[in-house]
Amino acid sequence: MPGVVFALMGLAFAADPAMEALRLTPLWTTLDNGLTVILLEDHRAPVMALSLRYEVGAAEDTLPVAGRAVGRTGKAHLFEHLMFEGTPDYPSGEYDRRLADLGADNNAWTDHDATVYQVQGPIDALETALALEADRMAWLGEALGEEVVKNQIDVVINERLGDEMSDYVYPYYSLDWLLWPEGHPYRWPVLGTRADLNTMPREELVQHHQRWGGPGNATLVLVGDFEAEAALAMVQETLGRVPKSPAPPRRALDVLGPGLIGPWLMVEDLAFPQLHLAWRTVPRGHPDEPALDVLAMVMSYGRGTRLDDALLYRRSVATDVSVSTANGRLGGGFYVFVQRADKPLAPALRVVEREVERLIAEGPTDDEVRRAVASWRGFFISSLEDPEQLADALGECLRVYGDPSCLAMELGRYEAVTAADVHLVAKVYLNEDRVLLSVVAPEDTRFALPESATVSPP
Amino acid sequence: MRPARALALFTLGLMGLAGPWAHAEEEAVLAVERPRFVLPTPGAPTAPRLPEVKTTTLSGGATALVVTRKEIPLVAVSARVVWPEGNTVTGEAQRDGWLVNGLLGTGTQVRDGEALESELDRLGASWGLSFTSEGLAIELEVPLGGEDASLALLAEAVLQADFSRREVRRVSRDWRDGYAVVPYDIRELHDRAVNHLIVPEDHPHRAWDVAGDQRGLRAARAEALLSDVLRRGKTTVSVVGALDEAEAVALLERHLGGLTGQERAAPTPVYDPGVGTWLVDRPGFASGMISVSSPGLTRYDADLPLAQALIDTLAATFTSRLMTELREVRGLTYGVSGWIWAGDAQGRLVVAVDVPEDKVAEAMGVIEAFLNTAFAGGITAEELRRAQAGAAQRTARRLLLTGSMAPWLVDLERRGLSLAQHEADLRRLLAATPADVDRVAARLLAPERRAWVVAGDREVIEPQLEQAGREIDRIVGSEVLAQER
């Protein structure tokens, strides 16, 4: 269903220039082979960004069988690595080299919900990028030797080692393990467990590509200095020639028992004790999502926000504080993090609880909400500048709202948030079903929350 | 049939039972007719179009650069005020500079830091205030319409700064906590060791502070330093975004036009960089962090773009020699880093990598062999072409983003460089031959000038290095290093 092509060039600002700038109407269509295509002209510079999103993530690594997760974790992410390991026509390394020859960069990421491949570079690289994506979509798997797979398993284990060495990443392995119930895929780290990675057979990875890696399960987004119809013809000549494939059914939200409330203790070699609280909230696109994001900023976003003032600026209870949200296809989380310098965590917990209770009892002020919403407005406008970021955003729009032109609507959702909305989500979601986790060094276990049971990250 | 069968295979695969079936499935897939894809022949890389930069002088003497582009309703402002002595100070004066950095934005004569931050947030602004040896930096990016009020607030934060004792105590506490983290942070340990190996004790770049330095900080000294820099230091500002030249200049005049200082930065003293191999012992670390540094080029050296091509080829890109060897061939690491630091008096070329602790000697051997090969020459035309295309695209990307272009313009200008000169450098690189890069490799990669630092668990790493015949010039414990100036 082609839409009206919108060009960023020459935009005349109306009364609300931000909202006008976000009102994009890209060309949007589905090819005969099932590939969804979104094209947005952006003539500011002779560059382009490509985002090819496959609707498969770490959530598909496991399946619930009798309430337990069965399957090898880390598969989707490991496969993302293997996508760079060559095909019969373009052997290992050629994908990177051919793009680099043109000055184009590429990258990829995997989360629980999706695997996304990105290319950005001069507009002259577009045809090459499309042909290389088509080639690996059609041919990957046939040049994947055991040695290549083994090597990339080592690379991923090294990537995981980096997470394990990070005081600010590894605790979330435990926290998600506790927050999500048995059988829920978000329990498991996207990178997988060492045990699963070390036993991953090549055949399973090839099957992963065959099942999930076809055009019917993918969305291509192009943003750049092209004429949309000409770019579409280029897409037809490349990715459009890949044999048709269906979109396989994705995992549904089929497991939702309680999390493991705790208190829990993770012992790690880190400098300062950490306190983590986490609540389960809502999936991406849920009507409460903007109010929860605003709530997080009301709680921690610099001076004058609730927890930052209570823990950092008015009283020196903590050395670091943050509040964040994460919303995926199968659920969302609301996270509070507090770090203390060589002191017990219980007093910090009391401060957090007091501020949460105050928010639940009284709600935020209008002023606090306006401040947070204005910051969101800034993020939205800034995201328009980067074609790569914009391409990802358009793809996400289509997945979440069924419409790639959602950015103005999405900002509207945030601008419509009121203090009453934030008050309500605080009351509904910041309930007693929260996970409590202390993370302390072996010599600092005395600082942990009392009566904590030990947890080890998966 | 295929989807149903694929689903069955998938489920069995999850259970580890799919082995023989999976091979049959692959053969079936091979039988499907699939298209082949031929890539176009790449053309020669070209330099990107440069934007028109309008240069003017504000009433107080500051240089102002303006780039107008109205496609996105955003405005970015970047400002620098030089600290004339910043490159030469050590000790207490240096510490005063760090204190200014910690206190900027915490309060003014008109409002406290809380009011300042919340006002800026209400305008949707992203902003930053910092103070380094180079001087004061102001950064702002804000949706169109918020630029006047935002810049007024940031100018107030700087020109009417009021640093309280309470905030000094907070900075002092943050520093103290920061020192405690050092022995737990492999990157911090590693960077300290590199600094101590390379930079002589009395040099201003030997900037590492230690526990105890946070005592005796004084708000009055920080205020005096800031005010002195604002009075004397040369100011350069830029505006990039949806304002035309007259609007942009008027905006700058209103808020920063009164800055009158003209003093440029004193040059950084030159030193003879240390060489050798250090091992930082941190028991319990499961990975080893390795870096090797060679003396590099200053930011004014004509060979700098060629040095960038050299590091791109060696280590700084996905297609680089070391990324290919260490990651793709040997699986030793998640990634290799390579970069060039170019200062006003000295520079450095660095390759760094994290590997599992039992692979440190192997990785060092590979890096050394590759540096030696590159030192002997032999960059290929294909590698150079890739580096040329990458450099052209990096420039294009920098010019695309308002928030990265504004500080870039101002940094070029205050160093006596310019966008036009950057373009000339880029064109020289695009016209370079492999022999040109080989010449720079011979300048930079001499084996006897390298400084190696490894951070990790000595018990695991030292025997490897001994077995590989590597001499270690110093082994230093993490707790000792954290307290060493």
Interface residues (C-beta under 8 A of the other chain):
Chain A: L8 M9 G10 L11 F13 P17 A18 E20 A21 R44 A45 P46 V47 T62 L63 V70 G71 R72 D89 S92 G93 D96 R97 R98 A100 D101 L102 G103 A104 D105 N106 Q120 G121 P122 D124 E127 T128 A131 L132 A134 D135 A138 W139 G141 E142 K150 N151 Q152 I153 D154 V155 V156 N158 E159 L161 G162 E164 M165 D167 T199 P201 E203 E204 V206 Q207 H208 Q210 R211 T238 R241 V242 P243 P246 P248 D269 L270 A271 F272 Y301 G302 R303 G304 D309 Y313 S316 T319 A341 D342 D367 R370 R371 A372 A374 S375 R377 G378 I381 S382 L384 E385 D386 P387
Chain B: P3 A6 L7 L9 F10 T11 G13 L14 M15 G16 A18 G19 A22 H23 E25 E26 V29 L30 V32 E33 R34 P35 R36 F37 V38 L39 P40 P42 G43 P45 P48 R49 R69 K70 E71 I72 P73 L74 G113 E114 A115 L116 E117 S118 D121 R122 L123 G124 A125 S126 E141 V142 P143 L144 G145 R170 R173 D174 R176 D177 A180 V181 P183 Y184 D185 I186 A242 G284 F285 A286 S287 T317 F318 T319 T324 R327 E328 V329 R330 G331 L332 T333 Y334 D354 V355 P356 E382 R385 R386 Q388 A389 G390 A391 A392 Q393 A396 R397 L399 L400 L401 T402 G403
